[in-house]
């Protein structure tokens, strides 16, 4: 994957924005369980009352609460409240909310900030617990003795029923009051802060009821407000999800486009040696299926690689704060998950490597079947090819099914782990709720965090499963991109001069194919001059096509040099070299489009007159004129809607449109009948009289009138000269000529 990481650099800003959005989304998602806990703990259990700092309190009740505070806390609480007396002017503003104000004076909370509220919350909470506890204790003095102490001078169990206990406490000496406070504080500390707060809020709720306030509306308002916050958080999270999805798709599509473009450009720079290394079917797979895998991986990686760890780590931190005593449940689940993921990756990775090779194989078989369909039908080999395709298809299907089954097993295992974890958390949490060390809402929040953590690992496991296959695809694409063509342009190229004539000269040229053990061409020497035809003839495999393929640098010579007007072709750019060559291959290749678009492949600026002239010279005028659309007749892919001879003549016409100083005809006339061949050669001699013509052929009749004929045998020049000279001096040429023509035809 790191080998192609540079293709993500143009999208660095998008990636940064995506990471910020993912972090925001994770924080929003992690906030939801907290609000759920607040709804359960505060909204449902505590009636919507959040703290022990009540918005209002009766004067009598506040005096009771102040009895159990230190002087410092008492001063802070008194400063936090304002006394509203019955019948005062200020009472009119509060009497509707607190009807008790008609009979009793009340204290109303001032406008405080959160820090000030937090400062007085703890002492008020303790006082609420003590006051509420004392009121309940008077109905059960023995229980009160357990809470406040049953020894010493202050023994609630000996106080007569109906006694104003708070008036009694107010008259206690300071040392006894301090002793009582220490005893109560010790017992409250043992109960825990959570229990103290819940009990205190229960006292506040009872006080609101005494004030005449609608407690039910208070609870409803709290639940609706908290629910609205959760809804806003959910909507913001959804917006982040949409934005991340859009950016991830844009990054994946853009990087995939850049990769395909660069792979295609790289393949265009390949010489024939590189095409021997990368089969055509494999290159197609790499530029389509492999890059598609990388695009899919990019989308998932951008979406999950950053989000899942943030969600997982954040969930662990928040879960530890919510239920620190149950950390071991999540730790155990994570350890099991990691073990499952590692096992799956170890099994899946080799299969993914095999899968891409099997796709290559399937594409190869399919391509050969489609391109060779006529041959297959001619030899009645349909059954054989079907079996061949079925074998490749079955191997791919078997491997894919194995990976699919592996993925199918993963999900039930993950869900089993999640369900077992949920049951464990509920079982352990229920015990802690029963013991009073955890609230129900906190247990629910912990369960939500645990699910988020497990899903984070589940998302990462999906990523780890996809990553190996994408890694294989990335390596295959990188292999193409990192392949340096054997044939390169020089660092400081020589320009072919403006008076370029087109003389081609071979000096002691030898050549062997890359990886071969011996040369296929040996010490080739000749010169092809402008205005002349140089023909190459010889038996099959003698090296004719190899010789002419060295001129456009489809391969580079192993030894020796090839000169154009005295300049070594390796010292000029490939573009400059090929700009001066009109090349017609053995097999005429046309592209989808029209006849005109195919001909203009040689020169985009050519007008219709130029095209018609080239068509006439190539003996294709009759064929073109017979079409209703003429030059604008549609040509299907590969020229499959025209005959082999028509395809060959259009290929020749395309080269003629270029008006090049050098023409290479690589066995171009093989698909033409003798009459068309002769007419075409006569037309070529007129239209290309100033050009250097190199002709590869098997026909002696085609080269009889050539100014120079080079006879090749086993990669060596065994004859060189005109037809007449070779008939006298070259035995190989004589054998070829007499096998095709009679002596009379050869002498005519």
N, C-alpha and C positions, 0 to 999 in steps of 0.2 A: 504493500500500500504506500509506503514512503517513497517509492520510486516515481510515483505520479502525483505526489503532493503539491507540486508546483502549479497544477491546474486549479487548485483552490485559492491561490494567492490573489487573483483578480476579484475574488468574492470575500476578501478579508473583512471589509466593512459590514457586509451582509451577515457574515458569521458572527461578528461582534454584536450586532443588533439582535441577532437570533439568540445568542447566549444571554443577553440582558433580558430578553422576553421570556426565555425559559426559566431564568432565575426568578423573575417576577411571578411567572405562573406557578413555579414550585412553592414559593412563599405563600401565594394565595391559597393553593391547595392544602398546604400544611396548616393554614390558619383556620380552616373549616372545622376540624375536630374540636378545637378550643371553644369555638362558638357553640358547637353542639353540647359540649360539657356545660357551658354557661346556661344554656336553655334548660338542661335537665337539673343541674345543681341549684341555680339561682331562680330560673323562671318557674320550674315545676315544684321543686322541693321547698324553696324559700319564698315563694310568692312574688318573685320579681324584685326582692330587696337585696341589694348588692353588698352593703356594708353595715356595720353597727352604728354608723353615724346617721342618725335619723334626720329627716328634713325638719321635723318638729317634735317637741316633747313637752308633756305637761310640766308645769313648774314644780309640782310636788314630786314627780318622778325624777326630774333632773337633780333635785336636792338629794334624793335617795342614791342616785348614781354617784354623785360627788363624794358621798361618805367613804367610798372604797378606793379613792384615788389619792395619789401623792399631791402635795401642794402645787408642784410644777404642772402636773397633768390637770389638776383642777383649774388652775389659772388659764391654761390653754383651751380647755373646754368652755369655760365661761366667756372667753373672748370670741369663741366660734359661734356663740348663740346670742340672740337679741330677745329680751323679754317683751312679750306683747301682752299687756294687761287687759282684762275684761273691761269693755266700755270705752277703751281708748280710741283715738282717731285711727291709729294703725290697725286696730282690730277689724275694721270694716273691710280691709283688703284680704283678710285671711279667714273670716268667719264662714264663708261659703265652702272653703276647702276643709276647714277644721271646725265643725259645728260646736265642739266642746268649748270653744272659746267664749261662748255665750255665758258659761257658768264658771270657767276656770281660766286663769292666765296660762299662757304657754310660751315656750322658748322656740324661736324660729332660727334655723341655720342661716348663717351669713353666706355671702357669695365667696366661697373658698376655692383655691386651686387644688389640684390633686395631691400635691405634697402636703398641704395643710390638712387635708382630709385623712391622708395616711398617718399623719402624726398623732391624731387624736383617736384613730380607729381602735388601736390596741387597748388603751385604757378604757375606752367606752365598752368594748367587747367584753372585757373582764367584769366590768361593773354590771353590765346587762345580765351576764351569767349568774353573778352573785345575787343580784336583786331578784331575778326570776327564780333562782334556786331557793332563796329564802321564803318567797311567797308560797312556793310549792311545799317547802319543808314544814311550814307551820301546820299544814294538814297532816304531816307525818313526822313528828319530832324525832323519832328514832332514826329515820333516814337522814334527817338534818344533822344529827349528831355525827353520823359517819362522814358527812361532807365538811362540816364546820368545826368538828372537834367536840368530844363529849366529856372533856375533862376541864378542869380550871374553873374560874369563876363564871365564865360564859358558857352555859350549857343549854342549848335550845330545847332539849328534851324536858327541862324543868320549867320552861316558860309557859304560863297559863294560856290556853286558847283565847284568841281575840285581842291579845296584847299587840300594841303597835311596836313591832320589832325594830323598825327603823328609828323611831324616837328613842327606844331603849339604847340602840347602838350609838346614836348621836351623843348620849350622855356618858358613854364609856370613857374611862381615863385613856389618855393617849397611848400608854404602854399596852393596855389590853386591846385597844383597837389595832395597834401595830401587830400584836400577837395573832389576833384574828385574821388580819390581812395576810400575814406570812403563811398561816395554815391553809387559807383558801388558795393562795397563789401556788403553793406546793401541789395541791391537788389538781388545780387547773393545768399546770404544766404537765402533769402526768396524763391528763386527758388528751392533750395535743391541740395544736392551733386550729386544725380543721373542725374539731368538735366544738371548741370555744366559739368559733365564728358562726357555725350553724345554730348553736344555742342562743347566741347573742341576737342573730337575725330573727329568730323566733320571738324573742322579747320585743324587738323593734316592731314586728308585724302585729303583735298584741297591742302595742302602744298606738299604732296607727288606727287599729280598730277602736281603741278607747277615745281617740281624737275625733272619731266619726268619719274618718276618711274611707273612700271606697277601695278596699284592698284588692278586690277582684279586678277592677279596671287597672290597678297598678301592675298586677301580674300579667294581664293581657297585653298592656302597653309594652312591658319589658320583652315578652316573647315576640311580639310583632316587630319591635325595633331590632332585636337581635336577628330575627329571621330575615328582615330586610337587608341587614348588613351581609348576611350569608348569601342572599340572592345577588347583591351587588358584586360580592367577591366571585361568585360563580360566573357571572356575566363577564367580568374582567378576565377571569381565567379562560373563558371561552374565546374572547377576543384575542388573547395572547396565543391560544392554540391555533386560531385561524391565521394569524399573522405569521407564526412560526411555520405552519404548513405551506403557506405561500412562498416564504423566503427559502425554505428547504427545497421546494420544487424548483424554484428559480435557480438556486445554486446547482442542483443536480442536473437540470436541463442544460444550463450554460456550460458547466464543466464537461458534460457528455458531448455537447456540440463541439467544444474545443478539442476534446480527445479524438472524436471521429474525424474532424478536419485535419488534425496533425497526423493521425495514422494514415489517412488517405494521401496527404502530401508526402509523407515518408515513403509509402509504397510506390508513389509515382517516381520517386528518386531512386528506387531499387534498380539494380542491373539484373541481368538474367541470373547471375550467381545467387542473389538474394532470393529470387523467386524459387530457385532450387531448394533453398533452406526453408522457406515458408510456402507450403502448398496453397493454391488459390482458395480452396474450400476453408482452410484454416484461417486465412486472412479475412475472408468474409465473416466467419464466426467471431473472430476477434473484434472486428469493427461493428458488429451488430449485437450478438448475444452477450459477449463479454462486457462491452461498454454499457449495455442495458443493465447487467448485473451491478456494475459500478454505480450507475444512476440510482438504482433501487437502494443500494447500500448507503449512498450519500444521503438520500432522503431520510432513511431510518437512523443513520448515524447522527445527523444534525438534530433530528427530533429526539433521540433517546440518549445519545452518548453523554450529553451534558445534563439533560433533564433527570434521567434516572439516578445518577449519583447524588445530585442536589436533593432530590426527593428522599432518597434512601438515608443519606447522612442527616438531613434535616429532620426526618421522621424519627431517627434513632435519638437525636438530641432532645426533641420534644417529648418523645415517649419516656425517656429517662427522667425528665422533669415532672411528667404526669404521674408515672408509677414506678419510682426507682426500685421498689422491691421486686418488680416482675421483669427486670432486665434479662434474666436468664432465659425466659421463654423466646424472646426475639433472637438472642445470641444462638440458641440451639437451632432455631429454624434457619438462620442465615448460614450456619455451618453446613447443615444438610443441603441447602440450596446450592452452595458453592461446590460441594462434592458432586452433586448431580450435574451441574453445568460443566465441570471439568471432564467428567466421564463422557458426556455427550459430545463435547468438542473433540476429544481424543478419538472417538469412533467415527465422527462425521467428516473430519478434515480429509483423510485419504479418499473417501468416497467422492468428495467434491472435486478433487483433482482428476479422478477417473471420469467423472461426469462430463467435464469440459472436453476431454479427449474423445469421449464417445459421441458428443455432439459434433465435433470435427469429423469423425468417421461417418456419421449419418449424413452430414452435409456433402461429404465427398461422394458417397454412394449415390445420393439423390442427384447431385450435379452431373455425375457421369451418366446416369440413366436418362436424364432430360436431354443432355447434349448429344447422346448417342442413341436416341430412340429409334432412328431409322435402321441403324446397324443391328440393334437388338431385334427388331421385327424381322429384318431380312434373314437372320439366322435362327428365328424362332426360339430366342433365348429369354422370352418373357418370364417363364417359370424360374429359370436360374437367377435372373435379376431380382425377381420377387423374393426368392429365398435369401438372396444376398442382402436385400434391404431389410427383410424381416429379422434376419440375424442381428444386424446393426441396431435396428429398432428395439428388438427384444433385450439386447444387452443394456441399452440406455434405459429402457423401461424398468428393468430389474434393479439397476443401480438407483434410479429415481425412487422406486417403491421402497427400497431399503431406507433411503434418507427420509422419505415421507413417513414411514412407520416409526422411525426414530423420533421425528418431530411429534408424531401422534402420541407416543409414549410420554413425551416431555410434559404436555399439558396436564394429563391426569395426575402425574407425580407432583407437579407444582400445586394443583388444586388440593391434593391430599395434604400436602404440607400446610397450605393455608388453612384448611378446615381443622386440622389437628391443632394448629396454633390458636385458632379462634376458640375452640373448645377449652383449651388449656387456660387461655387468658380469662375466659368467663368463669371457669371453675376456681382458679386462684383468686381472681378479683372478687368473686362473690363472697369468699371467705373473709377477705379484707374489708369489704363493705359491711359484712355482719359484725366484724370486730370493731368497726368504727374508724379504721385507719385509712379508709379510702371512700370517696363519694361515688355514687352510681354514675354520674356524668363523667368523672375522671376515668372510671373503668371503660366506659363507652369510647371516650377519646383515645385511651390507650389501645383499644381494639382497632380503632380506625387508623391510628398511626402504624400499628403492626401490619395491617393490610396494605397500607401505602408502602411500607418497607419491603414487604414480600413482592408486591407488584413492581417495585423498582428493580428488584433482582430478577423478576420474571422478564421485564423489558430488557435488562442487560443480557439475560440468557438468550433472548431472541436475537439480539445484536451479535452475540458471540457465535450463534449458529449461522447467521448470514455472513458474518465477517470472513470465515475461512473460504467460502466459495468466492466471495468478492476478492479476497486476497489472491486466489488462484487466477481469477480473471485479470486482476491488476498486473500480476506478473507476466501474463501472456501478452497483454497490451504493451507493457513496458519493454518486453523483449523486442517487439517490433520497433518501438520508438527509439530504443537505445542501439539498434543495429546500425552500424555505420556502413554505408555502401562502400563496396570495394572501389568503385569508380567515382572519383571526386574531381571537382574543378580545382585547378591550380590556385595557389594563394595570389599570385601575380600573373593573371592570364595574358596571353598574347592575343592581340586582335588580328583577325584575318583582314588583310588590306582591302581597300576599295577596289583594286584592280584584280580581284580574285578570279582566276580562270577555271580552276577545278581539276588540276593535275593530281592524280592519286598515285602514290608510290609506296610499295612495300619493300623494306630493306631487312633482309635476314629475319623475317618474322617467324617466330615459333609460338605455339599456344597450347596450353593444356587447361582443361576445365578444373575449377576449384575442387580440391579433394581427389583429383585423378592422380594415378601413379605415373603416367607417361603422356607425352605430347600427342595431340591429334593433328597438329600442323607442324611441319619441319622446314625451317629455313626457306620461307617463301619470298621470292623476289620478282617483282614486275612493276611496270609503270603504265597507268591508264591515262591517256591524254585527252584534252578537250576536243570535241568534234569527232571522237572515235568511239567505237564500241569494243569493249573488252568483255569477252565471254568466258565463262567457266563451265567446263564440262567434265564429266567423270562418272564413275559408277556410284551407286548409292553408298553413302557413308564415306565418300572420299574427302569430304571437308569443304565442298563448294559453298554451302550456306554459311559455314563457320567463317570462311574468309571474308565474305561481304558483311557479316554481322560485326566484324571487328572495326569496320570503317566508321559507323555511327557510335562506336564505343558501347555497344550492348555488352561486350566483354572487352577487357584490355589485354593487349599482347603480353605473353610471358617473357619473350625475348625479342629483340629487334625494335623497329619503329615503323610507324605509318605516317607518311608526310602528305600534306595538302599544300600544293604550291611551295614545297620545301619546308613547311612548318609542321613540327610534330603535333599530332592531334591531341596529345596529352597536355600540351601547353596552352590550349584554348579552352574556353568554357564549352560545356556540352550543348548549351543553347545556341551559341555562335556556330558550333560545328554542325548541328542538325538543322540549323536554319538554311544551310546551303545544300541539303541533301533531300531529294525526293525518293522516298522509300516505299516500295510496293512489296509486301510480304508474300510468302507462298500461299497463305490462305487469306483470301479477301475478307476483310472485316469492315462491316458497316455498323453505324450506330442508329438508334431509334431517332426518327425525325423525318426529314424529307431528303430527296435527292440533292437539292440545292444546299441544305445544311450540311450534308456529308461532304459535298465538294468544297464548300467554304471552310472545311476543317483545315485545309492547307493555307487558305488566305481569306480572312474574314472580310477584307475590303474588295474581293473580286466581284465584278458586276456580272450580270446575266450573260453578256456577250462572251466574257472570258470562260464562263462555265460551259456555254454551248460549244465553244471552240475546243475545249478539252474533251467534252463528250464526243464530238465528231472525230477527233484524233484517236480516241480510245475505242472507236467503232461501236459506240453505244447510242448513237443518235437515233437509229431506227427504233431501238427499244424505248428510249425516252419519249420520242415523238408519238409512239403508239399509246402512251398513257394519256388519259383525258386531262390530267393536271400537269403534265410535262415535268419540269424541274421540281414542281411542288408536290409530286407524288409521295405519299407516305411510305417510309421504310420502317419495317418492324425491327424489333431487337435482333441484332446479329445479322440483319438482312435476310431473315428467313422467308420473306415473301417474294424473293427474286431467286433466279437460278444461280448455280455456281459460276457459270460463264458471265452472266450479267453482273454478279457481285464482283468478279475479278476485273471486268472492264471499268466498272465504276471506281474501283480502287485505283486503277491506272489513271483514270481521268482526274481523280482527286490529287494525285501526285503531280500531274501536268499543270494543274491550276497554280501550283507553287512556283512554276517557272524557275526551277532550281538549276544551278550549274552542274550538279552531279545527280544522276539517277541510278538507283539500285533496283533491278528487277530480279527478285529472288524466286526463280522458278515461277514467274508470274504468268507465263503463257500456257501452263500445263492444262488449264481448264478450257482452253480455246481450241476450236477446230482449226485445221491447217489453213483453210481459206481466210478465216478471220485473223489468224496468226500472221499470215503474209501481208494482209491489208494493214494490219496494225503496225507491223515493222516498217512498212513503206511510209505510213503517216508519221511515225515517230522520227524517222530519219530526216524529215522535213522540219517538224516542229521543235526538235531538240538537236539540231545540227551543230550548235555551239557548245552543247553540254557533253560532259563525260558520262558515258553510259556503261554500267557494269551489269551484265546479264548472266544469271545462273539458269541453266537449262539442262534438260536431258535430251533435247531434240537437236540433232545435227543440222536439220533444215533451218532452224532458228538462228544458228550461229555461222552458217556458211559464208555470209557476206561480212562478218565482223572483221575489223582491222587487226584484232589480236584475239587469239583463242588460247586459253590456258587450260591444259589438261592436267587434272589432279588424280592421283591414285594413292590411297592410304596416307593422305595428308601431305604428299610431296608433289612438286611440280615435275611431271614426266614429259611434258611437251609444251612448247610455246611458239606461236607463229600464226600465219594465216591458214585457211582451210587447205590450200594447195600445198603449202610447206609441210603441214602436219600429215597430210596423206602420204607424203614421201618419207618423212623422218620419224613419225611417232606411231609405234605399233599399237599402243593403247587406243589412240584416236582412230586408227584404222579399224580396229575391232568394233568400236562403238558405231562408227559411220556405216560399216558394211552390215551391221545388225539392223540398221534402220532403213537404209536406202540402197538401191542397186548402184552398180558402178556407173551406169549411164546417168543416173540422177545425180550422183556425186560429181561427175565431170561437167554437168550442164551449168 
